[in-house]
Amino acid sequence: MLPRERVECTMAFEEPDIVPWGEHSIDYNTYEMVLGRESFVQGKFKLNKALWDGRRDEIVESYKHDHVDLADALGFDIITVGRCPAKGHAPTPWEQIDHETYRAPGGAIYRISATTHDLMPLKVDTEGYEPPTVEDLQQQIDQFMADGVARPDDSEWEVARYVMEQRQATHWINVCIGDISYPTIGPTDEIQYLNLALHPELHAKAVELQARWAIAMLPFYAEQGYDSVMPCGDLGSSTGLLCNPRIIGEHVLPWWKVFTAEAKNLGLRIIKHCCGCVWEALDYIVEGGFEGYEGIQASG
């Protein structure tokens, strides 16, 4: 079987010759170890720095060839490739405080993690923060429904088109996309979790705002010819869900159904990425219309 035939067989609940596989996200150090060259794919701070230095085209060339070469080296059946920075994208560098600390526009302080090599928030100013009101969120929804979602710049598909030209005849091409998840309101994780409990009146509107945007983006992925989309949003940690499953059932599930139905109408297969111990949510994921599930840390 060709790699894409294995995936098609599996998605049809039939038995392939071997189990198809792929990865939704691989960091640059794995690319470098396997391919024996520098890579910018999932390059963490190195990627941030290269964009600040105006090296967008070099980054895109790395993404093009590294996606294809790693899939060949590791025998992937599924290649996950997303949008890339638009042509000419060169964000303003953040203010450097010391060799590992930076100040973002707006004043938040970030430090390069010694573990993940990401820029991670060290200090975020939350003084005076007030959550939005239901009226605030409804106004954002109304504005979105009036204006719609901006079409991505054509150059943002440069990597995806290259990978499809090189491998779609034989491989399954997947893309990670924005998810519809539990309502996250607030400037930090801690505040977001607190607001889940303190402001239940905001849940429905916060999820609707996520959902409207996610659904509006689907036609762009269908136009490019992707085989599947993978909403990437974690619902749990290694020990359990991050919120009461009731919130998922009441507010997230109805939008999942609309979202997955629209994806299928556009000819896209749909797989849910969700890390963590989420057994309490699996029935919702099935009922929501997802055709596959991918995740890690499902212990507990």
C-alpha positions, 0 to 999 in steps of 0.5 A: 500500500502507498502511505495515503492508501493506508490512511484512507483504509484506516479512516474507512475502518478497514485494516491496512497492511501496517498501521499508518503514522505521522506526527503533528508537531516535531521540534527542530532538534529532532530534524537536525539529529535525523537530517544532519543539518540545521533546521528552522522547523519548530525552531523555538527562539531560534526561529523568532530570532531569524524572523527578527533578522529578516530571514523569512525566505531562508526559513521557508526553504528550510521548512519546504525541504525538511518536511519532505526529507524527514517524512522520507527518513522516518517513513511517515504516512502522514505529513503535517504542514501548515501555513508559513510567514507571508513574503516580506514578514519581518517583525520588529525585534523585541527589546533584549534585556540580557542574553536570555530575557526580552521585553515584548511590545506592551511590556510583558517580560519573556525568558528563553526556557532552558528546557524547551528553548521557547520564549516563555512569559516571566512577568505579565502585567495583570494589574487592573485586568477585568474580564470582558462582559457578555456584551463585549463578547457579543460585540466582537461576534457581531463585528466578526460576522459583519467583517468575516475573516481575512483571506491568508496572503497567498505566500503563506501557502508556499511550504504547503504547496511545495510539500503537496507537489512533492508528496501528495500523490503518495502521502496523506497531507494534514494541517494543524488548525485553530481549535474550539475548546473550553472558554479561555478568558484572561492574560495568564493561564491562572486567570483563565482557569479562575475565570472558568469558575468565576464567570460562567456567564461568559462561557457560551459567548467565549466559545462562540467567538472561537467557533465562528473564527475556526469555521470561517477558516475551513474553506481556505484549507479546503481550497489548498487541497489538504486531505485532513485538518487537525484542530489542536487544543489540549483539554487535559493534563497528564492527570485529568481534564483542565475543566469540568466536563460539563463545560465541554458538553454544554458549550463546546460540543454543540460547536464541534458538531457544526465545525466537523459537519462543515469540514466534511461538507468541504471534503476535509477529513477531520482528526482531533488532537488533544493531549492529556488524560481526557477519558471523561471527554472522549464520548464528547469527541466522538459525538462531536463528529471527529473521525480520528483522535491523536494525543499523548500523555493519556495516562491517569 
